[in-house]
């Protein structure tokens, strides 16, 4: 009997210990980087060594870096934490011991210890207490290196990384790597004597016979290189020639440790007397470090799956410059590209530094469209929402406030670039070196970039006037986002001012642009034209009154995909925000010419700059602003979005249309959110896992809650909150099966 009692006590003690171990922090990040101890030589990761030199590594330059972590094991709610920072692994906490801090914060916790020294290796670890005040063990220690000069604020970044890849097929000198990538080429070739020469062709596009298209048109890439051979067998590096346009003054240059790159999928070796094997050909692909396994999506729709795959891969492949750029034609950062890149990156990797550094670059290298200046504020807000780290907004607050363009507001209560309010001081304050800002709406406009005058461009016939609806919708959204950041920074005066101004803009917007008879948003003052763009931006940015959302949603549906791949970001947001999930799915899995599937059908493996060559004759085949589904599928179709900074709260609102089933893994700074949905007429089964330190509001599909229904959570009947057509389950934590059944 005594032995049985002791054995039972052992099991209880073991389970308690196991539970504590499960709750230990993991996924540690210092200044939003998870691998701060990684070292590289010429882009290749190497094993970490002490006194590392002659390569590249992460340098933390902040005097007060910020720490973030996830919590492994069974989901718990953190109530306190303790951080130890040391300058050697044997003396834990000798630089900073935070002691036990009562707080649920696990993202963006700012260092508050002794002054960090330059060129020093530091070790840090964290433990947490759960809602039962149960103490976890400490995390595995993480390592970071400080820079040679310490500053008040600087965004840390990884070096660029190279990955050697073998082709998927080699046949008669024709080589296919399966997917395009920005990279370089190495060949192992043999020659009997000196003087032999081969010609190496690299390209993105092939002809019907499988040969590389030597004249692909637009900005699609092709290059040829003559390569002299020496007697014997040698490995040759093809030297990629710089392109005059994308290595110009405004372009982001490739670092010397990487060298120049070219986007290509195909290679041909012409004039080679030997026989090429797959192991004789290596492409060194270049990208910002990316975890391919961080995000996953699969559904019953094979086209939707293929669209997800190309868009997710585009996030990785287009990161080759270490800053979000506009593809290979110019390699210049633009706010519009970076906004879509940012949302896509958040959805496909637990990585935030590339988006933050790209956004901060654009704060001080502004481009010409009025709306894109305002997008800088939206990006700053997204950065705070997804990371919970307000430091970037704090440090850049003055510039962000200037990006609101409040100086362009006139007596109408709206902003305009045509009423004489653009001044040198304004342009300097937003760090724009051009002569003036201009509204863009969408791109391209008619009659430019190879489009004929009869070709309408991508603005759905938008009529530009002195006061335009699209730019003022952006203005309203930027004011609201800035209001949130001002509140987070404790700036109550700005918070109140921004709230009041936003209300004035909303009132003026509805007065000037709303057509009460047709129930649509007009393009601008003095015109009766209503475009897709005026309506979709107004809807997604919260300027359409609730009672009119259906009417505006119906108008949006009537216009189809009358926008560019850039505009589709806001179209898809608007469609799902209007609750038109079946239409949203039909756009995502469309096989029309204006679709993401058309990019795959055309032969591209990275998203394109336009739906097809006919819509932008100078387009390229490696443009991340065409990868909108990378964020729309997780955020809208699967319905997983943060609603509080740092994912402390999220919303799960599946909008599947008639998709029978789908499952997803979404990376967050708190850990992975898992969701699997399966539906049949009158029934939806949801299996969800919410990571520790996060609560979810689960929104029940309106189509199931218009009549009598039941909800089971883990087999038990529960009563949802809300009202008809808008029911939800508040404060859902952990792992659950939720079943919604309509009563018949």
C-alpha positions in Angstrom: 0.0 0.0 0.0 2.8 2.4 0.9 4.6 1.7 -2.4 1.3 2.4 -4.3 1.0 5.8 -2.4 4.6 6.7 -3.2 4.1 5.8 -6.8 1.0 8.0 -7.0 2.9 10.9 -5.4 5.7 10.4 -7.9 3.2 10.6 -10.8 1.6 13.8 -9.3 5.0 15.4 -8.8 6.1 14.4 -12.2 3.0 15.9 -13.8 3.5 19.1 -11.9 7.2 19.3 -13.1 6.1 18.4 -16.6 3.5 21.2 -16.6 6.1 23.7 -15.4 8.5 22.6 -18.1 5.8 22.9 -20.7 5.2 26.5 -19.7 8.8 27.5 -20.1 9.4 30.3 -22.5 10.7 29.5 -26.0 11.1 31.3 -29.3 13.2 34.1 -27.6 13.8 37.3 -29.6 16.1 40.2 -29.0 15.1 43.3 -30.9 12.7 41.0 -32.9 15.4 38.6 -34.0 15.3 35.0 -33.0 18.8 34.0 -34.2 21.0 36.7 -32.8 23.9 34.2 -32.4 24.0 33.2 -36.1 27.2 34.0 -38.0 27.8 34.0 -41.7 30.7 33.9 -44.2 29.8 35.4 -47.6 26.2 34.7 -47.0 26.5 31.1 -45.8 25.7 30.3 -42.1 28.6 28.9 -40.1 28.9 27.5 -36.6 29.1 30.2 -34.0 32.6 30.8 -32.7 34.1 33.3 -30.2 35.9 36.3 -31.4 34.3 35.9 -34.8 35.8 38.0 -37.6 35.9 38.1 -41.4 32.2 37.5 -41.8 28.8 38.8 -41.0 26.6 38.5 -37.9 23.7 40.3 -36.1 24.8 43.3 -34.1 22.5 44.8 -31.5 23.2 48.5 -31.3 20.3 49.5 -29.0 21.4 50.7 -25.5 18.1 49.3 -24.4 17.1 46.3 -26.6 13.7 44.7 -26.3 13.0 41.1 -25.4 10.1 38.9 -26.6 9.2 35.3 -26.1 6.6 32.6 -26.7 5.5 30.1 -24.1 5.7 26.4 -24.9 3.7 23.4 -23.7 0.2 23.6 -22.5 -1.4 27.0 -23.1 -1.3 29.2 -20.0 -1.8 32.9 -19.2 1.4 34.6 -18.1 1.0 36.8 -15.0 4.6 37.6 -14.3 8.1 37.2 -15.7 11.7 37.4 -14.7 14.6 38.2 -17.1 18.3 37.5 -16.4 21.0 39.1 -18.6 24.7 38.2 -18.1 28.0 38.9 -19.8 29.1 35.3 -19.2 27.1 32.1 -18.9 28.4 31.2 -15.5 27.2 34.4 -13.7 23.5 34.6 -14.5 21.9 37.9 -14.0 25.1 39.9 -13.2 24.1 42.6 -15.8 20.4 42.7 -15.2 18.0 40.7 -13.0 14.5 42.2 -13.5 13.3 40.2 -10.4 9.7 39.0 -10.6 7.7 41.6 -12.6 3.9 41.3 -12.4 2.9 41.6 -16.0 1.4 39.7 -18.9 3.7 41.4 -21.3 5.8 39.0 -23.3 6.7 41.2 -26.4 8.8 44.3 -26.5 10.0 44.1 -22.9 12.7 46.8 -22.7 16.0 46.2 -21.1 16.6 48.1 -17.9 19.9 46.9 -16.5 23.5 48.1 -16.4 24.8 50.0 -19.5 25.5 47.5 -22.2 29.1 47.6 -23.5 30.0 47.6 -27.2 31.6 44.6 -28.8 30.4 42.3 -26.1 28.6 39.0 -26.0 25.5 38.8 -23.7 23.4 35.9 -22.6 19.7 36.2 -21.5 17.0 33.9 -20.3 13.5 34.3 -19.0 11.0 32.5 -16.8 7.3 33.2 -16.3 4.5 32.6 -13.8 1.1 31.4 -14.9 -2.4 32.4 -13.8 -2.0 30.0 -10.8 1.2 31.7 -9.9 3.1 28.6 -10.9 6.7 29.2 -11.7 8.2 27.9 -14.9 11.8 26.8 -15.4 14.1 29.3 -17.1 14.3 29.2 -20.9 17.4 28.0 -22.7 19.8 31.0 -22.7 19.9 33.1 -25.9 23.0 35.0 -27.1 23.4 38.4 -28.6 26.3 40.5 -29.7 26.5 44.3 -29.2 27.7 46.6 -32.0 30.9 48.7 -31.8 28.8 51.8 -31.3 25.7 51.8 -29.1 22.8 54.2 -29.8 19.4 55.1 -28.5 17.5 53.3 -31.2 18.4 51.2 -34.2 16.6 48.3 -35.9 18.7 45.1 -36.0 18.8 42.9 -39.1 20.1 39.6 -40.3 22.8 39.5 -43.0 21.5 38.2 -46.4 21.8 34.4 -46.8 22.9 32.2 -49.7 21.5 28.7 -50.3 23.0 26.4 -52.9 20.4 24.7 -55.0 20.6 21.9 -57.6 18.3 21.8 -60.6 15.2 19.7 -60.7 16.0 18.6 -64.3 18.9 18.7 -66.7 18.4 17.6 -70.3 20.6 18.3 -73.4 22.2 21.4 -71.8 18.8 22.8 -70.7 18.5 23.3 -66.9 15.5 24.0 -64.8 15.6 24.9 -61.1 11.9 24.5 -60.7 11.4 28.0 -59.4 12.9 31.4 -60.1 15.2 32.9 -57.6 17.6 35.8 -57.3 20.9 34.3 -57.4 24.2 33.4 -59.0 25.4 30.3 -60.9 28.3 27.9 -60.5 29.2 25.3 -63.1 31.6 22.4 -62.9 32.8 21.9 -66.5 35.6 19.8 -68.1 37.7 20.6 -71.2 40.4 18.6 -72.9 42.5 21.7 -73.6 42.6 25.5 -73.2 40.6 27.6 -75.5 37.1 26.0 -75.4 34.3 28.4 -74.8 30.7 27.9 -73.8 27.8 30.3 -73.7 25.6 30.4 -70.6 22.1 31.6 -71.0 20.0 32.6 -67.9 16.3 33.5 -68.0 12.9 33.6 -66.4 10.8 32.7 -69.4 10.9 29.8 -71.9 9.5 29.3 -75.4 7.0 26.6 -76.3 9.9 24.3 -77.3 11.5 24.6 -73.8 14.4 26.9 -74.9 15.0 30.1 -72.9 13.2 33.1 -74.4 16.0 35.5 -75.5 13.6 38.4 -76.0 11.0 38.0 -73.2 9.9 41.7 -73.4 9.0 44.1 -70.6 11.3 43.7 -67.6 11.4 40.0 -67.7 15.0 38.9 -67.4 17.4 37.2 -69.8 21.2 37.4 -69.9 24.0 35.5 -71.8 27.6 35.0 -70.8 30.6 33.7 -72.7 32.7 31.5 -70.5 36.2 30.5 -71.6 37.3 27.1 -70.2 40.7 25.7 -69.1 42.0 22.3 -69.6 40.8 19.9 -66.9 37.8 20.0 -64.6 37.1 23.2 -62.8 34.2 25.0 -61.0 33.3 28.3 -62.7 31.4 31.2 -61.2 29.3 33.1 -63.7 29.9 36.8 -63.0 26.5 38.6 -63.0 26.7 41.9 -64.8 25.1 44.9 -63.0 22.1 46.4 -64.7 22.4 50.1 -65.3 18.8 50.7 -64.2 18.6 48.6 -61.0 22.1 49.6 -59.7 21.5 53.4 -60.1 21.6 56.1 -57.5 18.2 55.3 -55.9 18.5 51.5 -56.1 19.3 49.3 -53.2 22.8 47.9 -53.9 23.8 44.3 -53.2 26.3 44.1 -50.4 29.9 43.2 -51.4 29.8 39.9 -49.4 27.0 38.7 -51.7 27.7 40.2 -55.1 25.4 40.9 -57.9 22.4 38.7 -58.5 19.9 38.0 -61.3 16.4 36.5 -61.1 16.3 33.3 -63.2 14.8 29.8 -63.2 16.3 28.4 -66.4 19.8 28.0 -67.7 21.2 26.7 -71.0 24.9 25.8 -71.5 25.6 26.1 -75.2 28.6 24.7 -76.9 29.6 22.3 -74.2 31.2 19.1 -75.4 30.7 17.2 -72.2 27.5 15.9 -70.5 26.1 18.0 -67.7 24.8 16.2 -64.5 22.5 17.9 -62.0 25.5 18.0 -59.5 27.5 20.0 -62.0 25.1 23.0 -61.8 24.5 25.0 -58.6 22.4 28.1 -58.2 23.3 30.2 -55.1 19.9 31.7 -54.2 19.9 34.8 -52.1 17.3 36.0 -49.7 16.7 37.4 -46.2 16.7 34.4 -43.8 13.3 32.8 -44.1 11.7 29.8 -42.3 9.8 27.8 -44.9 8.0 25.8 -42.2 6.8 28.8 -40.2 3.4 29.0 -42.0 1.3 26.4 -43.7 -2.0 26.3 -45.6 -3.9 23.6 -47.3 -7.5 23.3 -48.5 -9.8 21.3 -50.7 -9.2 23.7 -53.6 -6.0 22.8 -55.5 -6.0 26.2 -57.3 -6.2 28.1 -54.0 -3.4 25.9 -52.7 -1.2 26.8 -55.7 -2.0 30.5 -55.3 -1.0 30.3 -51.6 2.3 28.6 -52.6 3.3 31.1 -55.2 2.5 34.0 -52.9 4.2 32.6 -49.9 7.3 31.8 -52.0 7.3 35.3 -53.4 7.8 36.7 -49.8 11.0 34.7 -49.6 12.3 35.2 -53.1 11.8 38.9 -53.3 13.7 39.6 -50.1 17.0 39.3 -51.9 18.0 43.0 -51.4 17.5 43.0 -47.6 14.9 45.7 -48.1 11.5 45.4 -49.6 11.9 46.6 -53.2 9.8 46.9 -56.4 11.2 43.8 -58.0 14.2 43.7 -60.3 13.5 46.4 -62.7 14.5 49.3 -60.4 15.2 47.7 -57.0 13.8 50.8 -55.4 11.7 50.7 -52.2 8.1 52.1 -52.6 5.6 52.4 -49.8 2.9 50.6 -51.6 5.1 47.5 -52.3 6.3 47.6 -48.7 2.8 47.7 -47.2 1.8 44.5 -49.1 5.2 42.9 -48.4 4.8 43.7 -44.7 1.4 42.0 -44.3 2.5 39.0 -46.4 5.7 38.6 -44.4 3.8 38.7 -41.1 1.6 35.9 -42.4 4.3 33.6 -43.7 7.2 33.9 -41.2 7.7 34.8 -37.5 9.9 37.6 -38.7 9.5 41.4 -38.2 12.8 43.0 -38.8 12.7 43.1 -42.6 9.3 44.8 -42.6 10.4 47.3 -39.9 13.7 48.2 -41.5 12.0 48.6 -44.9 9.4 50.9 -43.4 12.0 53.0 -41.6 14.0 53.3 -44.8 11.0 54.7 -46.6 10.3 57.2 -43.8 13.4 59.0 -44.9 13.3 58.1 -48.7 9.7 59.0 -49.6 8.2 58.5 -53.0 5.8 60.7 -54.9 2.2 59.4 -54.5 0.2 61.2 -51.9 -1.5 57.9 -50.7 1.9 56.2 -50.3 3.2 58.9 -48.0 0.1 58.2 -45.8 0.9 54.4 -46.0 3.9 55.0 -43.9 1.6 55.7 -40.9 -0.4 52.5 -41.7 2.9 50.5 -41.8 4.0 52.0 -38.4 0.6 51.0 -37.0 0.9 47.4 -38.4 4.4 47.1 -36.9 3.1 48.0 -33.5 0.0 45.8 -33.8 1.9 42.7 -34.9 5.0 43.1 -32.6 3.7 44.9 -29.5 6.9 46.9 -29.7 6.3 50.7 -29.8 9.9 51.8 -30.0 10.0 52.4 -33.7 6.9 54.7 -33.6 8.4 56.5 -30.6 11.7 57.2 -32.2 10.2 58.2 -35.5 7.1 60.0 -34.1 7.9 63.5 -35.5 8.4 62.1 -39.0 5.3 59.9 -38.8 3.2 62.9 -37.7 4.4 64.8 -40.7 3.4 61.9 -43.0 -0.2 62.5 -42.0 0.0 65.5 -44.4 -2.3 67.6 -42.2 -0.8 70.7 -43.9 -2.7 69.8 -47.0 -6.1 70.0 -45.3 -8.1 73.0 -46.5 -11.5 74.6 -45.6 -13.3 71.6 -46.9 -11.9 69.5 -44.0 -10.2 67.3 -46.5 -6.7 67.2 -48.0 -5.7 68.1 -51.5 -2.5 68.4 -53.5 -4.2 70.9 -55.9 -5.2 73.7 -53.7 -1.8 75.4 -53.3 -0.8 73.9 -49.9 2.3 72.0 -51.0 5.3 73.8 -49.6 9.0 73.2 -49.5 8.7 72.8 -45.7 6.1 70.1 -46.0 8.1 68.1 -48.6 11.2 68.4 -46.4 9.3 67.3 -43.3 8.3 64.0 -45.1 11.8 63.6 -46.6 10.6 63.8 -50.2 13.2 65.2 -52.6 10.9 65.7 -55.6 8.9 68.8 -56.6 5.4 67.8 -55.7 3.1 65.0 -54.5 0.5 63.6 -56.8 -2.5 61.3 -56.1 -2.1 57.9 -57.7 -5.2 55.8 -56.8 -3.8 52.8 -58.6 -1.1 52.0 -61.2 -0.6 52.3 -64.1 -2.7 55.1 -65.4 -3.9 55.0 -69.0 -1.6 55.9 -71.9 1.7 55.3 -70.1 4.3 52.6 -69.7 3.4 51.2 -73.1 -0.4 51.4 -72.7 -2.2 53.0 -75.6 -4.5 56.0 -75.0 -7.5 53.8 -75.5 -6.3 51.4 -72.8 -7.7 52.5 -69.5 -5.0 51.6 -67.1 -5.9 50.2 -63.6 -8.0 53.0 -62.0 -11.4 51.9 -63.2 -11.9 55.2 -64.9 -11.3 57.2 -61.7 -11.9 60.9 -62.2 -9.2 63.0 -60.6 -10.5 66.3 -59.1 -9.3 68.8 -56.5 -10.5 66.6 -53.6 -10.3 62.9 -54.2 -12.0 60.2 -52.2 -9.2 57.6 -52.2 -6.5 59.9 -50.8 -8.9 61.2 -48.2 -9.9 57.6 -47.2 -6.2 57.1 -46.6 -6.0 60.3 -44.7 -8.8 59.2 -42.3 -7.2 55.8 -41.7 -3.8 57.3 -41.1 -5.3 59.7 -38.5 -7.0 56.8 -36.7 -3.8 54.7 -36.7 -1.7 57.6 -35.5 -4.3 58.2 -32.7 -3.7 54.6 -31.5 0.1 55.1 -31.5 -0.2 58.5 -29.7 -2.3 56.8 -27.0 0.3 54.0 -26.6 3.0 56.6 -26.2 1.0 58.5 -23.6 0.6 61.6 -25.8 -2.9 62.5 -24.7 -2.9 65.9 -26.5 -2.2 64.3 -29.8 -4.6 61.5 -29.2 -7.4 63.9 -28.6 -6.4 66.1 -31.5 -6.2 63.2 -33.9 -9.5 61.8 -32.8 -11.3 65.1 -33.3 -9.7 65.6 -36.7 -10.6 62.1 -37.9 -14.2 62.7 -36.9 -14.2 66.0 -38.9 -12.7 64.2 -41.9 -15.3 61.4 -41.7 -18.1 64.0 -41.7 -16.6 66.0 -44.6 -15.9 62.8 -46.6 -19.5 61.6 -46.3 -20.8 65.1 -47.1 -18.7 65.6 -50.2 -18.4 62.1 -51.7 -21.5 60.1 -50.7 -24.2 59.8 -53.3 -27.4 59.3 -51.2 -29.5 58.3 -54.2 -27.2 55.7 -55.7 -25.7 54.7 -52.4 -22.1 54.8 -53.7 -19.0 56.8 -53.0 -18.0 59.3 -55.7 -14.5 59.7 -57.0 -14.2 63.3 -56.0 -15.6 66.8 -55.8 -17.5 67.9 -58.9 -17.9 64.5 -60.5 -20.7 61.9 -60.5 -18.3 59.0 -61.4 -18.1 56.2 -58.9 -15.2 53.8 -59.3 -14.3 50.6 -57.7 -11.4 52.3 -55.9 -13.4 55.1 -54.3 -15.8 52.5 -52.8 -13.4 49.8 -51.8 -11.1 52.2 -50.0 -14.0 53.9 -48.2 -15.4 50.6 -47.1 -12.1 49.0 -45.8 -11.0 52.2 -44.0 -14.3 52.6 -42.1 -15.9 55.5 -43.9 -19.1 53.7 -45.0 -22.0 53.8 -42.5 -23.2 50.4 -41.3 -26.5 50.6 -43.0 -24.9 51.3 -46.4 -22.2 48.6 -46.3 -24.2 46.1 -48.2 -25.0 48.5 -50.9 -21.4 49.5 -51.3 -20.4 45.8 -51.2 -22.8 45.1 -54.0 -21.4 47.9 -56.1 -17.8 46.6 -55.4 -18.9 43.1 -56.6 -20.4 44.6 -59.8 -17.0 46.1 -60.8 -15.1 42.8 -60.7 -11.3 42.9 -60.6 -11.1 46.4 -62.1 -7.9 47.2 -60.3 -4.2 46.2 -60.4 -2.5 43.6 -58.3 -1.7 46.4 -55.8 -5.3 47.6 -55.7 -6.4 44.0 -55.1 -5.1 44.3 -51.5 -7.8 46.7 -50.7 -10.4 45.1 -52.9 -10.0 41.8 -51.1 -10.0 43.5 -47.7 -13.2 45.3 -48.6 -14.9 42.2 -50.0 -14.3 40.2 -46.8 -15.1 43.1 -44.6 -18.5 43.4 -46.4 -19.0 39.7 -45.5 -19.1 38.6 -49.2 -17.0 35.5 -48.6 -18.2 33.5 -51.6 -17.2 36.3 -53.9 -13.9 36.6 -52.1 -13.2 32.9 -52.7 -14.2 33.3 -56.4 -11.5 36.0 -56.8 -8.8 34.0 -55.0 -9.3 30.9 -57.0 -10.3 32.6 -60.3 -8.8 31.3 -63.5 -9.6 34.5 -65.5 -6.9 36.6 -67.1 -7.0 39.0 -64.2 -6.2 36.4 -61.5 -3.3 35.0 -59.5 -3.7 31.7 -61.2 -3.0 33.4 -64.5 0.5 34.2 -63.1 1.1 30.5 -62.6 -0.4 29.7 -66.0 1.9 32.2 -67.7 4.9 30.3 -66.3 6.0 32.5 -63.4 6.9 31.1 -60.0 7.1 34.5 -58.3 4.1 36.8 -58.4 4.1 39.3 -61.2 3.8 43.1 -61.2 0.6 42.9 -63.2 -2.2 40.4 -63.9 -0.7 39.9 -67.4 1.8 41.5 -69.8 -1.1 43.3 -71.6 -2.0 45.3 -68.5 1.6 46.6 -67.9 3.9 46.1 -70.9 7.0 46.9 -68.9 6.1 44.6 -66.0 8.5 42.1 -64.3 8.0 38.6 -63.0 9.3 39.0 -59.5 7.1 41.6 -57.8 5.8 41.0 -54.2 3.0 43.5 -54.5 1.3 40.9 -56.6 1.3 38.4 -53.6 -1.8 39.7 -51.9 -3.2 36.2 -51.1 -0.2 35.6 -48.8 -2.0 37.8 -46.3 -5.6 37.6 -47.4 -5.9 33.8 -47.0 -4.7 33.9 -43.3 -6.3 37.2 -42.4 -9.6 37.1 -44.2 -10.5 33.6 -45.6 -9.2 31.8 -42.5 -10.0 35.0 -40.5 -7.0 35.1 -38.2 -6.0 38.7 -37.3 -4.5 40.5 -34.2 -6.9 43.0 -32.6 -4.5 44.2 -29.8 -0.8 45.0 -30.0 1.5 42.0 -29.9 -1.3 39.5 -30.5 -2.4 39.8 -26.9 -5.9 39.4 -28.4 -6.9 38.2 -31.8 -10.0 37.5 -33.8 -10.8 34.2 -35.6 -13.5 34.8 -38.2 -13.6 32.1 -40.9 -15.1 33.2 -44.2 -14.8 30.1 -46.3 -17.5 30.6 -49.0 -18.3 27.1 -50.2 -14.8 25.7 -49.5 -15.3 22.3 -47.9 -12.3 22.3 -45.7 -9.1 24.2 -45.0 -6.3 24.2 -42.4 -3.6 26.7 -41.5 -0.7 27.5 -39.3 -0.2 31.2 -38.7 3.1 32.4 -37.0 2.7 35.1 -34.4 5.1 36.7 -31.9 3.3 34.7 -29.2 3.6 31.4 -31.0 1.6 29.5 -33.7 -2.1 29.8 -34.2 -3.5 26.6 -35.7 -7.0 26.4 -37.3 -8.7 23.6 -39.2 -12.2 24.1 -40.6 -14.6 21.6 -42.1 -18.1 22.5 -43.3 -21.2 21.0 -44.8 -24.6 22.5 -45.3 -25.8 23.9 -41.9 -22.7 22.8 -40.0 -19.1 24.1 -39.3 -16.5 22.2 -37.3 -13.6 24.4 -36.1 -10.5 23.0 -34.4 -8.3 25.8 -33.1 -5.2 26.2 -31.0 -4.5 29.6 -29.5 -0.9 30.0 -28.1 -0.3 31.1 -24.5 -0.7 34.7 -23.5 -3.3 35.2 -26.2 -7.1 35.3 -26.1 -9.3 34.9 -29.2 -12.7 36.2 -30.1 -14.2 33.5 -32.3 -16.8 35.0 -34.7 -19.5 32.6 -35.8 -20.3 32.7 -39.5 -23.4 34.8 -40.1 -24.9 32.3 -42.6 -25.2 29.8 -39.8 -26.6 32.1 -37.2 -29.5 33.8 -39.0 -31.9 31.1 -37.6 -31.8 28.8 -34.6 -28.5 27.1 -34.0 -26.4 25.4 -31.4 -22.8 25.7 -30.4 -20.7 22.9 -28.8 -17.3 23.6 -27.4 -15.4 20.4 -26.7 -18.7 18.5 -26.6 -20.5 20.9 -24.2 -23.3 23.2 -25.3 -22.4 26.9 -24.8 -24.2 30.2 -25.3 -22.5 32.7 -27.6 -22.5 36.5 -27.1 -23.8 39.0 -29.6 -26.9 39.1 -31.6 -28.5 37.7 -34.8 -25.9 37.4 -37.6 -23.2 38.7 -35.3 -22.6 36.1 -32.7 -19.2 35.4 -31.2 -17.4 33.5 -28.4 -15.3 35.8 -26.3 -12.0 35.1 -24.6 -11.2 31.7 -26.1 -7.9 30.3 -25.0 -6.0 27.1 -25.7 -7.1 24.2 -27.8 -10.7 23.6 -28.6 -13.2 21.9 -31.0 -16.1 24.2 -31.8 -19.1 22.9 -33.7 -21.9 25.2 -35.0 -25.1 23.5 -36.1 -28.2 25.0 -37.6 -31.4 23.6 -36.2 -33.7 22.2 -38.8 
